[in-house]
Amino acid sequence: MTVKRFRYISSLIISTLSINSAMALPIDWSGVFGADTHMINNTCKTGDTVVKDLTNRSGTEGITGDCAANFQTYVFKMNPQIIVNDGVTLKGEFSTGHIRGGFAGDNSANNQDGSGNNSYFFTTPAQRSTLNINQMYMELYADTALVKIGRMSKHYGLGIVFDNGSDPWDRFLTMYDGIDAEMKVGNFSLTPYWAKISSYNNSATGGSVGSKPNGSWDVSESGVTVKYDNKNKDLIVSLLYAKRSSEPKNTFYHADTGNSTPPSNTRGGTKITIIEPYISKKWNKFKIAAEGSLQSGDYGNVYQDGTGKSKLSSSAYILDARYELNPKWDLGFMGGQVSGDKGATNKFEAAYLHPNFQVAELMFRYNYAAFSEGGRSIFDSSVMNTRFYKIHGNYKTDKWTWKSALIMASALETAQAGSKAYHHEENYRFNSTQKQSNNLGFELDFGFDYRWNPNVTISGYYGYWKVGDYYAFTNTANTLSLKNVHGGGLRATLEF
């Protein structure tokens, strides 16, 4: 064997071994793909012609435009997990489109744009759907703690404020860039964390767009969770304490400038304290869970009407109880109170729950103004300013689950004649000349899940919302004639 040939064979063997070594890290993939279709009638909640002037902030409740919604969406999430060694695992989440998916038909363009009718059947991707890195973090296993570093999601309790978006159709998630360390001793655990929420300036008048390293645009949060988890007694008791602050130049938080005096495009600095107790207990077939959220602190110039900075003092309380009658039937009750803002003082008192936390198929679930007026996403809607009650039941077989629910709700804070009021759906304060009803209405929901196979579920629902007189308010002597909202949908979900 010549020296030249020996060197060639040696190089080939070394290269092969190197490739095998590089590919030795085990990678597990899991994820979700789903597609759905919805038809919702009377999204305007009225057939009357409504004149809305957001500049003058009249408080008008009605919505005009195309009041029949017909839309299809998809979700796509990929979750890689790379086991680097016994002490380190890399985890992540990738998705496409906006908020983990998008609308069917929103990523196509005419390939021969402007060339006439002969291009009718030629389309090509419009390149508006991007690959998003929602999470990417390392888990470090130590004798004393499990440490997470990177971009990660956070969940707490029932998910009324902090929700990790783990449900296949959750479109939002509480995302942190930071570090947390879970330390366990027996049934007790202590998890301190720190995270950067935002360091981005998206103001056209505040300089070039982009992240700012000098800290004037930062939003950060630090906190700790104390938890007692006794699996033998099916008991969980925990408390979350967190402080979130934003620097004066940050535009992460909404600031409506439609009627600002003087004009402003930022809220200014904020310093918020969040305290959340949570308890969960199970007795054989009965389980109960309760969570509260208490939020207080400096809230910045939230009203944007010349009144200056405000204090935050809001709260939310949720109770969830379930009872399994037998292997086929289970019943449940959920009740809650989410504070609203009176509008008459400079103390902001409204709480907005996480958009993933919903109690009905139609009520609270959509931002109905966005169906006809654009702006925010139709899914960007929260349970807010309400006291609600929900009774629900499920019937299960091997492949089928049939679901039904009754939801009743009323508003805690409404407009009163001769004082200021707050428009919770569109986020502004206005002078009220009329009294507003607190009746949000009631809703009946029916649905099913069919387990096609272990990985595929076909689901459907129908909802009927008897719209309450709260939505007839126009801030004039003439109220709106209301129309009830109803609709349904189908979806197919693939989990792998």
C-alpha positions as CSV (number, residue, x, y, z in Angstrom):
1,M,0.0,0.0,0.0
2,T,1.5,3.3,-1.0
3,V,1.8,6.2,1.5
4,K,-0.6,8.3,-0.6
5,R,-3.3,5.6,-0.6
6,F,-2.8,5.0,3.2
7,R,-3.3,8.7,3.9
8,Y,-6.4,8.7,1.8
9,I,-7.9,5.7,3.6
10,S,-6.9,7.1,7.0
11,S,-8.6,10.5,6.2
12,L,-11.7,8.7,5.1
13,I,-12.0,6.7,8.3
14,I,-11.4,9.8,10.5
15,S,-14.0,11.8,8.5
16,T,-16.5,9.0,8.9
17,L,-15.9,8.7,12.7
18,S,-16.3,12.5,13.0
19,I,-19.6,12.5,11.2
20,N,-20.9,9.7,13.4
21,S,-19.7,11.5,16.5
22,A,-21.4,14.8,15.4
23,M,-24.7,13.0,14.8
24,A,-24.6,11.1,18.1
25,L,-26.7,13.7,20.0
26,P,-30.3,12.3,20.3
27,I,-32.9,14.7,19.1
28,D,-36.6,14.2,19.9
29,W,-39.2,16.1,17.9
30,S,-42.8,16.7,19.0
31,G,-45.3,19.3,17.8
32,V,-48.7,20.2,16.6
33,F,-50.3,21.0,13.3
34,G,-54.0,21.9,13.1
35,A,-56.5,23.5,10.7
36,D,-59.9,24.9,11.5
37,T,-62.9,26.8,10.0
38,H,-65.4,29.1,11.7
39,M,-68.6,30.8,10.7
40,I,-69.9,33.5,13.2
41,N,-73.0,35.6,12.5
42,N,-73.8,39.0,13.9
43,T,-70.3,39.9,15.1
44,C,-71.5,43.6,15.2
45,K,-74.1,42.6,17.8
46,T,-76.5,45.1,16.2
47,G,-78.2,45.8,12.8
48,D,-78.2,49.6,13.5
49,T,-75.9,52.0,11.7
50,V,-73.3,53.1,14.3
51,V,-71.2,56.2,14.0
52,K,-68.0,55.7,15.9
53,D,-65.5,58.6,16.4
54,L,-62.5,57.3,18.4
55,T,-60.9,60.7,18.2
56,N,-63.7,62.2,20.3
57,R,-64.0,59.0,22.3
58,S,-67.8,59.1,22.6
59,G,-68.1,55.7,24.3
60,T,-70.2,54.2,21.6
61,E,-70.4,50.4,22.0
62,G,-71.7,49.2,18.7
63,I,-69.5,48.0,15.7
64,T,-70.4,48.5,12.1
65,G,-69.2,46.8,8.9
66,D,-69.4,43.3,7.6
67,C,-71.1,41.4,10.4
68,A,-70.7,37.9,9.1
69,A,-67.3,36.3,9.9
70,N,-66.1,33.3,7.8
71,F,-62.5,32.5,8.4
72,Q,-60.0,29.5,8.4
73,T,-56.8,29.4,10.3
74,Y,-53.9,27.0,11.0
75,V,-51.5,26.4,13.9
76,F,-48.0,24.8,13.6
77,K,-45.5,24.3,16.4
78,M,-42.4,22.2,16.5
79,N,-40.7,21.3,19.8
80,P,-37.1,19.9,19.4
81,Q,-35.3,18.4,22.4
82,I,-31.6,17.7,22.3
83,I,-30.0,15.7,25.1
84,V,-26.4,17.1,25.1
85,N,-25.2,15.0,28.1
86,D,-26.5,13.8,31.4
87,G,-26.5,17.3,32.8
88,V,-27.7,19.5,29.9
89,T,-30.8,19.4,27.6
90,L,-31.5,22.0,24.9
91,K,-35.3,22.6,24.3
92,G,-37.1,24.9,22.0
93,E,-40.2,25.8,20.0
94,F,-40.5,26.9,16.4
95,S,-43.6,28.1,14.7
96,T,-44.6,29.8,11.4
97,G,-46.7,32.8,10.7
98,H,-48.1,35.3,13.3
99,I,-49.1,34.1,16.8
100,R,-48.1,30.4,16.0
101,G,-50.0,30.1,12.7
102,G,-52.1,32.3,10.5
103,F,-55.1,32.5,8.3
104,A,-55.7,30.2,5.3
105,G,-54.9,32.1,2.1
106,D,-52.7,34.8,3.8
107,N,-49.4,33.7,2.3
108,S,-50.1,33.7,-1.4
109,A,-49.6,36.3,-4.2
110,N,-50.2,36.5,-7.9
111,N,-47.1,35.3,-9.8
112,Q,-47.9,37.6,-12.7
113,D,-49.2,40.6,-10.8
114,G,-50.7,43.1,-13.2
115,S,-50.4,41.0,-16.3
116,G,-54.1,40.5,-16.9
117,N,-56.6,37.7,-16.7
118,N,-54.1,35.1,-18.1
119,S,-52.4,35.0,-14.7
120,Y,-55.6,34.0,-12.8
121,F,-54.4,30.5,-11.9
122,F,-50.7,31.4,-11.2
123,T,-49.8,32.0,-7.6
124,T,-46.7,31.8,-5.5
125,P,-45.8,32.2,-1.8
126,A,-45.8,35.8,-0.8
127,Q,-43.0,35.2,1.8
128,R,-45.0,36.8,4.6
129,S,-44.9,33.6,6.7
130,T,-41.6,33.5,8.7
131,L,-40.1,31.0,11.0
132,N,-40.3,32.2,14.6
133,I,-38.2,31.0,17.5
134,N,-40.7,31.2,20.4
135,Q,-38.5,29.3,22.8
136,M,-34.9,28.2,23.0
137,Y,-33.3,27.4,26.3
138,M,-31.0,25.1,28.1
139,E,-31.9,23.0,31.1
140,L,-29.0,22.4,33.5
141,Y,-29.4,19.6,36.0
142,A,-27.6,20.0,39.3
143,D,-27.8,18.4,42.7
144,T,-29.5,21.4,44.2
145,A,-31.6,22.9,41.4
146,L,-32.9,22.7,37.9
147,V,-31.7,25.8,36.1
148,K,-33.2,27.2,32.8
149,I,-31.4,29.8,30.8
150,G,-32.6,31.3,27.5
151,R,-36.0,32.1,25.9
152,M,-38.7,30.1,27.7
153,S,-42.4,30.1,28.5
154,K,-43.8,30.5,32.0
155,H,-47.0,29.0,33.5
156,Y,-48.6,29.4,36.9
157,G,-51.7,28.0,38.4
158,L,-54.8,28.0,36.2
159,G,-53.0,30.2,33.7
160,I,-55.1,33.3,34.3
161,V,-52.1,35.6,33.9
162,F,-49.1,33.5,33.2
163,D,-49.8,30.8,30.5
164,N,-47.2,28.8,28.7
165,G,-49.4,28.1,25.7
166,S,-49.2,24.3,26.0
167,D,-52.6,23.6,24.6
168,P,-52.5,22.7,20.9
169,W,-54.6,25.7,20.0
170,D,-53.2,28.2,22.3
171,R,-52.1,31.1,20.1
172,F,-50.3,33.1,22.8
173,L,-47.7,32.3,25.4
174,T,-46.0,34.1,28.3
175,M,-42.5,34.4,27.0
176,Y,-39.4,35.4,29.0
177,D,-35.7,35.9,28.0
178,G,-33.9,35.1,31.3
179,I,-33.1,32.5,33.9
180,D,-34.9,30.6,36.6
181,A,-33.8,28.0,39.1
182,E,-36.1,25.5,40.7
183,M,-34.8,24.2,44.0
184,K,-36.7,21.3,45.7
185,V,-36.6,20.0,49.3
186,G,-39.1,17.2,49.8
187,N,-42.5,18.5,48.9
188,F,-41.4,22.2,48.9
189,S,-39.9,24.1,46.0
190,L,-38.5,27.6,45.6
191,T,-38.1,29.1,42.1
192,P,-36.6,32.5,41.8
193,Y,-36.3,34.0,38.3
194,W,-35.3,37.1,36.3
195,A,-36.3,38.0,32.8
196,K,-36.1,40.7,30.2
197,I,-39.5,41.2,28.6
198,S,-38.6,43.9,26.1
199,S,-35.7,46.2,25.1
200,Y,-37.2,47.4,21.8
201,N,-38.2,50.8,20.5
202,N,-40.9,50.7,17.8
203,S,-41.7,54.4,17.9
204,A,-41.3,56.2,14.6
205,T,-40.5,59.4,16.4
206,G,-38.2,58.0,19.1
207,G,-35.2,57.1,16.9
208,S,-34.2,54.1,14.8
209,V,-36.3,51.0,15.3
210,G,-34.5,48.2,17.2
211,S,-33.2,47.0,20.5
212,K,-31.4,49.6,22.6
213,P,-28.5,48.5,24.8
214,N,-28.5,51.5,27.0
215,G,-31.5,50.3,29.0
216,S,-33.9,53.2,28.5
217,W,-36.3,51.0,26.6
218,D,-36.2,48.0,28.9
219,V,-39.0,46.0,30.5
220,S,-37.9,43.5,33.0
221,E,-39.4,41.2,35.6
222,S,-38.0,39.4,38.7
223,G,-39.9,37.2,41.1
224,V,-40.1,34.0,43.0
225,T,-42.6,31.1,43.3
226,V,-42.9,29.2,46.5
227,K,-44.8,25.8,46.1
228,Y,-45.9,22.9,48.3
229,D,-46.8,19.9,46.2
230,N,-47.9,16.8,48.1
231,K,-48.7,14.1,45.5
232,N,-49.8,11.6,48.2
233,K,-52.6,14.0,49.3
234,D,-53.2,15.5,45.8
235,L,-52.6,19.0,47.3
236,I,-50.8,22.0,45.8
237,V,-50.4,25.3,47.5
238,S,-48.3,28.0,46.0
239,L,-47.6,31.7,45.9
240,L,-46.0,33.8,43.2
241,Y,-44.5,37.2,43.9
242,A,-43.2,39.3,41.0
243,K,-42.1,42.9,40.2
244,R,-42.2,44.1,36.7
245,S,-40.8,47.5,35.6
246,S,-40.6,49.4,32.3
247,E,-38.3,52.3,31.5
248,P,-39.8,55.6,30.4
249,K,-39.0,55.3,26.7
250,N,-40.3,51.8,26.2
251,T,-43.3,51.5,23.8
252,F,-44.1,47.9,24.8
253,Y,-47.3,49.0,26.6
254,H,-50.3,50.5,24.8
255,A,-50.6,54.3,24.9
256,D,-53.6,55.7,22.9
257,T,-52.8,59.1,21.5
258,G,-56.1,59.8,19.9
259,N,-57.1,62.5,22.3
260,S,-54.0,63.0,24.3
261,T,-53.3,66.4,26.0
262,P,-50.5,66.9,25.6
263,P,-49.8,64.4,22.9
264,S,-47.6,61.4,23.9
265,N,-46.7,58.1,22.5
266,T,-45.4,56.3,25.7
267,R,-46.8,55.4,29.0
268,G,-43.7,56.4,30.8
269,G,-42.1,54.4,33.5
270,T,-44.1,51.7,35.4
271,K,-43.4,49.6,38.5
272,I,-45.9,46.8,39.1
273,T,-46.1,44.2,41.9
274,I,-48.0,41.0,41.2
275,I,-49.1,38.6,44.0
276,E,-50.8,35.4,43.0
277,P,-52.0,32.7,45.5
278,Y,-53.0,29.3,44.1
279,I,-54.4,26.1,45.7
280,S,-55.5,22.8,44.2
281,K,-57.0,19.8,46.0
282,K,-58.4,16.5,44.9
283,W,-60.6,14.1,46.8
284,N,-61.1,10.9,44.9
285,K,-63.6,12.1,42.1
286,F,-63.8,15.7,43.2
287,K,-61.2,18.3,42.3
288,I,-61.2,22.0,43.2
289,A,-58.7,24.8,42.2
290,A,-58.6,28.5,43.0
291,E,-56.3,31.3,41.9
292,G,-56.2,35.0,42.6
293,S,-54.2,37.8,41.0
294,L,-53.5,41.0,42.8
295,Q,-51.8,43.8,40.8
296,S,-50.6,47.1,42.2
297,G,-48.0,49.9,41.6
298,D,-47.2,52.8,39.3
299,Y,-49.0,52.4,36.0
300,G,-47.7,55.4,34.0
301,N,-49.8,57.7,31.9
302,V,-52.4,55.1,31.0
303,Y,-55.4,57.4,30.3
304,Q,-53.4,59.7,28.0
305,D,-55.9,62.6,28.5
306,G,-53.8,65.1,30.4
307,T,-54.3,63.7,33.9
308,G,-50.8,62.4,34.2
309,K,-49.6,59.2,35.9
310,S,-51.9,56.6,37.5
311,K,-51.7,54.0,40.2
312,L,-52.7,50.4,39.4
313,S,-55.0,48.5,41.7
314,S,-56.7,45.5,40.0
315,S,-57.6,42.0,41.0
316,A,-59.0,38.7,39.6
317,Y,-60.3,35.6,41.4
318,I,-61.1,32.3,39.7
319,L,-62.6,29.1,41.1
320,D,-62.7,25.8,39.1
321,A,-64.5,22.7,40.5
322,R,-65.0,19.3,38.7
323,Y,-66.7,16.1,39.8
324,E,-66.5,12.8,38.0
325,L,-69.9,11.0,38.3
326,N,-68.7,7.9,36.6
327,P,-66.2,6.9,33.9
328,K,-68.5,8.4,31.3
329,W,-69.9,11.6,32.9
330,D,-68.2,14.5,34.6
331,L,-69.7,17.9,35.7
332,G,-68.0,21.2,36.4
333,F,-68.5,24.7,37.8
334,M,-66.3,27.7,37.2
335,G,-66.9,31.1,38.6
336,G,-64.8,34.3,38.6
337,Q,-64.6,38.0,39.2
338,V,-62.3,40.2,37.1
339,S,-62.1,43.8,38.2
340,G,-63.0,46.7,35.9
341,D,-62.1,50.4,35.9
342,K,-64.5,53.0,37.2
343,G,-62.9,55.7,35.1
344,A,-63.7,58.4,37.6
345,T,-60.4,58.4,39.4
346,N,-56.7,58.3,38.4
347,K,-56.4,54.8,39.9
348,F,-56.6,52.2,37.1
349,E,-58.5,49.2,38.5
350,A,-59.2,46.9,35.4
351,A,-57.6,43.5,35.2
352,Y,-57.2,41.7,31.8
353,L,-56.7,37.9,31.9
354,H,-54.4,36.0,29.6
355,P,-55.9,35.6,26.1
356,N,-55.5,31.9,26.3
357,F,-57.8,31.7,29.3
358,Q,-61.3,31.7,28.0
359,V,-64.6,30.5,29.4
360,A,-66.9,30.4,26.3
361,E,-66.8,29.9,22.6
362,L,-68.1,33.4,21.7
363,M,-68.3,35.6,24.8
364,F,-64.9,37.3,25.6
365,R,-63.1,35.0,23.0
366,Y,-62.8,37.5,20.1
367,N,-61.9,41.1,19.7
368,Y,-65.1,41.8,17.7
369,A,-64.1,45.2,16.5
370,A,-61.2,43.7,14.6
371,F,-63.6,41.6,12.4
372,S,-64.7,44.8,10.6
373,E,-62.3,47.5,11.6
374,G,-58.9,45.8,11.6
375,G,-56.2,46.8,14.2
376,R,-55.6,44.1,16.8
377,S,-55.8,40.4,16.1
378,I,-59.3,39.0,16.4
379,F,-57.9,36.5,19.0
380,D,-56.4,39.3,21.2
381,S,-59.2,39.4,23.6
382,S,-59.3,38.9,27.4
383,V,-61.8,38.0,30.1
384,M,-62.2,41.4,31.8
385,N,-64.6,43.6,33.9
386,T,-66.9,40.8,34.7
387,R,-68.5,38.4,37.2
388,F,-69.2,35.2,35.5
389,Y,-70.6,31.7,36.2
390,K,-70.2,28.6,34.1
391,I,-71.8,25.2,34.4
392,H,-70.5,22.5,32.1
393,G,-70.6,18.8,31.6
394,N,-68.9,16.1,29.4
395,Y,-70.0,12.7,28.2
396,K,-67.1,10.4,27.2
397,T,-66.9,7.1,25.3
398,D,-63.9,5.4,23.8
399,K,-63.5,7.8,20.9
400,W,-66.1,10.5,21.5
401,T,-66.4,13.4,24.0
402,W,-69.6,15.4,24.0
403,K,-69.5,18.8,25.7
404,S,-72.0,21.4,26.8
405,A,-71.9,24.6,28.9
406,L,-74.0,27.4,30.1
407,I,-72.2,30.8,30.8
408,M,-73.8,33.8,32.5
409,A,-71.9,37.1,32.9
410,S,-72.4,40.7,34.1
411,A,-70.1,43.7,34.0
412,L,-68.7,45.0,37.3
413,E,-68.1,48.6,36.1
414,T,-70.4,50.5,33.7
415,A,-70.9,54.0,32.5
416,Q,-72.9,56.3,34.8
417,A,-74.5,59.6,33.7
418,G,-72.6,62.7,34.7
419,S,-69.2,61.0,35.4
420,K,-66.2,59.6,33.6
421,A,-66.3,56.0,32.4
422,Y,-63.8,53.6,30.9
423,H,-64.3,51.7,27.6
424,H,-62.8,48.3,28.5
425,E,-62.9,46.8,25.0
426,E,-61.2,49.8,23.2
427,N,-59.1,51.1,26.1
428,Y,-60.0,54.8,26.6
429,R,-61.8,57.0,29.1
430,F,-64.8,59.2,28.2
431,N,-67.4,61.5,29.7
432,S,-70.6,59.6,30.1
433,T,-74.1,61.2,29.7
434,Q,-76.1,58.0,30.0
435,K,-76.4,55.0,32.3
436,Q,-75.2,51.7,31.0
437,S,-76.7,48.2,31.8
438,N,-74.4,45.7,33.4
439,N,-76.0,42.7,31.6
440,L,-73.4,41.0,29.4
441,G,-75.9,38.2,28.5
442,F,-75.7,34.4,28.6
443,E,-74.3,31.7,26.3
444,L,-75.0,28.1,25.4
445,D,-72.2,26.0,24.0
446,F,-72.2,22.5,22.5
447,G,-69.2,20.6,21.1
448,F,-67.5,17.3,20.5
449,D,-64.1,15.8,20.2
450,Y,-63.6,12.6,18.1
451,R,-60.4,10.7,18.5
452,W,-59.7,9.6,14.9
453,N,-56.6,7.8,16.0
454,P,-54.1,8.3,18.9
455,N,-52.6,11.4,17.1
456,V,-55.5,13.0,15.3
457,T,-58.6,14.6,16.9
458,I,-61.6,16.1,15.0
459,S,-63.5,18.7,16.9
460,G,-66.6,20.8,16.4
461,Y,-68.7,23.3,18.3
462,Y,-71.7,25.5,18.2
463,G,-72.3,28.6,20.4
464,Y,-75.3,30.9,20.9
465,W,-74.7,34.1,22.8
466,K,-77.8,36.0,24.0
467,V,-76.2,39.5,23.9
468,G,-76.9,41.6,27.0
469,D,-78.0,45.3,27.1
470,Y,-74.5,46.3,28.1
471,Y,-73.7,46.4,24.4
472,A,-76.7,48.6,23.5
473,F,-75.0,51.6,25.1
474,T,-74.3,54.6,22.8
475,N,-73.9,57.4,25.3
476,T,-77.0,59.0,23.8
477,A,-80.7,58.7,24.6
478,N,-81.0,56.3,21.6
479,T,-79.8,52.8,22.4
480,L,-78.9,50.1,19.8
481,S,-81.2,47.3,18.8
482,L,-79.2,44.1,19.6
483,K,-78.7,40.9,17.6
484,N,-77.6,37.7,19.2
485,V,-74.3,36.2,18.1
486,H,-74.1,32.6,17.1
487,G,-71.8,30.4,15.1
488,G,-69.8,27.2,15.0
489,G,-66.7,25.6,13.6
490,L,-64.7,22.5,12.9
491,R,-61.0,21.7,13.5
492,A,-58.5,18.9,12.9
493,T,-55.6,18.6,15.2
494,L,-52.5,16.5,14.7
495,E,-50.2,15.9,17.7
496,F,-46.9,14.1,17.2
